[in-house]
Amino acid sequence: MLNPIELQRAISQLSDIHAQISRTEMYRGFRAAHVAATGAVAFLAALLQPWLVDLTLPEGRVQFVVYWVCIATFNLLATLGLLLHAYLYRETPLERQKSRYMLMQLAPSLLAGAMLTALVVGHAELSFVQYLPGLWSLVFALGVFACRPYLPTATFWLGCYYLCVAGLLLLFSPYSLQPWAMGCSFGVGQLLAAGILYRDIECRG
């Protein structure tokens, strides 16, 4: 029989193994259909931008930021609502632990994006707004890479896609406020993410 010290050590080791497994197993909370829907929202927002944002006005750049922040917030809240519903009603304790790990990995990039947005909009020189689409894509790429251990292997290429898009948007920043820039970069990216989730998680069960 194990003495109390050995028993406590065994329990501690099992707990460590359990935590390690929860960190390395693939996260299944994201659904391909929902991620694809966020991409469709980005395309729709790009189509509507010319009617809702007038970049010829002095306040046009601020309108651009407010518009796309609202779109991003809508997609984020819809995603969090889906994940929260799964967390409360469908997930096992182990899956809930993985959900918390995912949130902790993703939260810093979301916070960094919000801070960058506030800093650029708060600056007296509004011409810096043209760098925001590239910075948003860069921050999103870092978030994808941070979550990579919990997602399919192909997610690495999704992060590379957003990284390349960030470079292009920053390089051609005078054009980054055009509707196609945000619509294509994030719309295509989310459709790619949906394809990866469908192929590597949902099709394989």
C-alpha positions as CSV (number, residue, x, y, z in Angstrom):
1,M,0.0,0.0,0.0
2,L,1.0,3.6,-0.6
3,N,1.8,5.6,2.4
4,P,0.1,9.1,2.7
5,I,3.1,10.9,1.3
6,E,3.4,8.6,-1.8
7,L,-0.4,8.8,-2.3
8,Q,-0.3,12.6,-2.2
9,R,2.6,12.6,-4.7
10,A,0.7,10.2,-7.0
11,I,-2.4,12.4,-6.9
12,S,-0.3,15.5,-7.7
13,Q,1.3,13.7,-10.6
14,L,-2.1,12.7,-12.0
15,S,-3.3,16.3,-11.7
16,D,-0.2,17.5,-13.6
17,I,-0.8,14.8,-16.3
18,H,-4.5,15.9,-16.5
19,A,-3.5,19.5,-16.9
20,Q,-0.9,18.7,-19.6
21,I,-3.5,16.7,-21.6
22,S,-6.0,19.5,-21.4
23,R,-3.3,21.8,-22.8
24,T,-2.3,19.6,-25.7
25,E,-5.6,18.1,-26.8
26,M,-7.3,19.9,-29.7
27,Y,-9.9,22.5,-28.8
28,R,-13.3,21.8,-30.4
29,G,-15.4,24.8,-29.3
30,F,-15.2,26.7,-32.6
31,R,-17.7,25.6,-35.3
32,A,-16.9,25.9,-39.0
33,A,-20.3,27.3,-39.9
34,H,-20.1,30.1,-37.3
35,V,-16.6,31.1,-38.3
36,A,-17.6,31.1,-41.9
37,A,-20.5,33.4,-40.9
38,T,-18.1,35.9,-39.4
39,G,-16.3,36.0,-42.7
40,A,-19.6,36.6,-44.5
41,V,-20.3,39.5,-42.1
42,A,-16.9,41.0,-43.1
43,F,-17.7,40.8,-46.8
44,L,-21.2,42.3,-46.2
45,A,-19.6,45.1,-44.1
46,A,-17.2,45.9,-46.9
47,L,-20.1,46.1,-49.4
48,L,-21.9,48.5,-47.1
49,Q,-18.9,50.7,-46.2
50,P,-19.2,53.1,-49.1
51,W,-22.7,54.0,-48.0
52,L,-22.0,54.2,-44.3
53,V,-18.5,55.7,-44.2
54,D,-17.5,58.9,-46.1
55,L,-13.8,59.1,-46.2
56,T,-13.9,62.4,-47.9
57,L,-15.2,64.1,-44.8
58,P,-12.9,65.3,-42.0
59,E,-14.4,62.8,-39.6
60,G,-14.4,60.0,-42.2
61,R,-11.4,58.2,-40.7
62,V,-13.0,58.2,-37.3
63,Q,-16.2,56.8,-38.9
64,F,-14.1,54.1,-40.5
65,V,-12.7,53.0,-37.1
66,V,-16.0,53.1,-35.4
67,Y,-17.7,51.2,-38.2
68,W,-15.1,48.3,-38.2
69,V,-14.8,48.2,-34.4
70,C,-18.6,47.7,-34.3
71,I,-18.4,44.9,-36.9
72,A,-15.5,43.3,-35.0
73,T,-17.4,43.6,-31.7
74,F,-20.5,42.1,-33.2
75,N,-18.5,39.1,-34.4
76,L,-16.7,38.8,-31.1
77,L,-19.8,38.9,-29.0
78,A,-21.5,36.3,-31.3
79,T,-18.5,34.0,-31.0
80,L,-18.3,34.4,-27.2
81,G,-22.0,33.8,-26.9
82,L,-21.6,30.5,-28.8
83,L,-18.6,29.5,-26.7
84,L,-20.4,30.4,-23.5
85,H,-23.4,28.3,-24.4
86,A,-21.2,25.3,-25.2
87,Y,-19.2,25.9,-21.9
88,L,-22.4,26.0,-19.8
89,Y,-24.4,23.2,-21.4
90,R,-22.3,20.9,-23.5
91,E,-18.7,20.7,-22.3
92,T,-17.2,18.3,-19.8
93,P,-15.0,19.6,-17.0
94,L,-11.9,18.8,-19.1
95,E,-13.3,20.6,-22.1
96,R,-14.1,23.6,-19.9
97,Q,-10.6,23.7,-18.8
98,K,-9.4,23.8,-22.4
99,S,-11.9,26.6,-23.1
100,R,-10.3,28.6,-20.3
101,Y,-6.8,28.0,-21.6
102,M,-7.9,29.1,-25.1
103,L,-9.4,32.3,-23.7
104,M,-6.2,33.1,-21.7
105,Q,-4.1,32.6,-24.9
106,L,-6.3,34.8,-27.0
107,A,-7.1,37.6,-24.5
108,P,-3.7,39.4,-24.7
109,S,-4.0,39.9,-28.5
110,L,-7.6,41.2,-28.2
111,L,-6.5,43.6,-25.4
112,A,-3.5,44.7,-27.5
113,G,-5.7,45.4,-30.5
114,A,-8.1,47.5,-28.4
115,M,-5.2,49.4,-26.9
116,L,-3.6,50.1,-30.4
117,T,-7.0,51.3,-31.7
118,A,-7.5,53.7,-28.8
119,L,-4.0,55.0,-29.1
120,V,-4.2,55.7,-32.9
121,V,-7.7,57.3,-32.7
122,G,-6.7,59.4,-29.7
123,H,-3.6,60.7,-31.5
124,A,-4.0,64.2,-33.0
125,E,-2.7,63.0,-36.4
126,L,-5.6,61.0,-37.8
127,S,-3.5,60.0,-40.8
128,F,-2.2,57.2,-38.6
129,V,-5.6,55.6,-38.9
130,Q,-4.5,54.2,-42.3
131,Y,-2.1,51.8,-40.4
132,L,-4.9,50.3,-38.2
133,P,-6.1,47.6,-40.7
134,G,-2.5,46.3,-40.9
135,L,-2.1,46.5,-37.2
136,W,-5.4,44.7,-36.6
137,S,-4.3,41.9,-39.0
138,L,-0.9,41.7,-37.2
139,V,-2.5,41.4,-33.8
140,F,-5.0,38.8,-35.1
141,A,-2.1,36.8,-36.6
142,L,-0.3,36.8,-33.2
143,G,-3.6,35.6,-31.5
144,V,-3.8,32.7,-34.0
145,F,-0.2,31.7,-33.4
146,A,-0.8,31.9,-29.6
147,C,-3.8,29.5,-29.9
148,R,-2.0,27.2,-32.4
149,P,-1.2,24.5,-29.8
150,Y,-4.9,23.9,-29.2
151,L,-6.0,24.0,-32.9
152,P,-5.4,21.9,-36.0
153,T,-1.9,21.9,-37.5
154,A,-3.0,23.8,-40.5
155,T,-3.8,26.8,-38.3
156,F,-0.2,27.7,-38.6
157,W,-0.8,28.7,-42.3
158,L,-3.8,30.7,-41.2
159,G,-1.5,32.7,-38.9
160,C,0.9,33.1,-41.8
161,Y,-1.9,34.4,-44.0
162,Y,-2.9,37.1,-41.5
163,L,0.8,38.0,-41.1
164,C,1.3,38.4,-44.8
165,V,-1.9,40.4,-45.1
166,A,-0.7,42.7,-42.2
167,G,2.6,43.3,-44.2
168,L,0.7,44.2,-47.4
169,L,-1.8,46.5,-45.6
170,L,1.1,48.3,-43.8
171,L,3.1,48.5,-47.0
172,F,0.2,49.9,-49.0
173,S,-1.4,51.8,-46.1
174,P,-2.8,54.6,-48.2
175,Y,-5.2,52.1,-49.7
176,S,-6.0,50.2,-46.5
177,L,-9.1,52.2,-45.7
178,Q,-10.8,51.0,-48.9
179,P,-13.7,48.5,-48.4
180,W,-11.9,45.6,-50.2
181,A,-8.9,45.9,-47.9
182,M,-10.8,44.9,-44.7
183,G,-13.4,42.8,-46.4
184,C,-11.0,40.6,-48.3
185,S,-8.3,40.3,-45.6
186,F,-10.6,39.3,-42.8
187,G,-13.4,37.8,-44.9
188,V,-11.0,35.4,-46.8
189,G,-9.1,34.7,-43.5
190,Q,-12.3,33.6,-41.7
191,L,-13.4,31.4,-44.6
192,L,-10.0,29.8,-44.5
193,A,-10.3,29.2,-40.8
194,A,-13.8,27.7,-41.3
195,G,-12.3,25.3,-43.9
196,I,-9.6,24.2,-41.6
197,L,-12.0,23.5,-38.8
198,Y,-14.4,21.6,-41.0
199,R,-11.7,19.5,-42.6
200,D,-9.5,18.7,-39.5
201,I,-12.1,18.6,-36.7
202,E,-15.7,18.2,-37.9
203,C,-15.1,15.8,-40.8
204,R,-12.8,13.6,-38.6
205,G,-15.2,13.6,-35.6
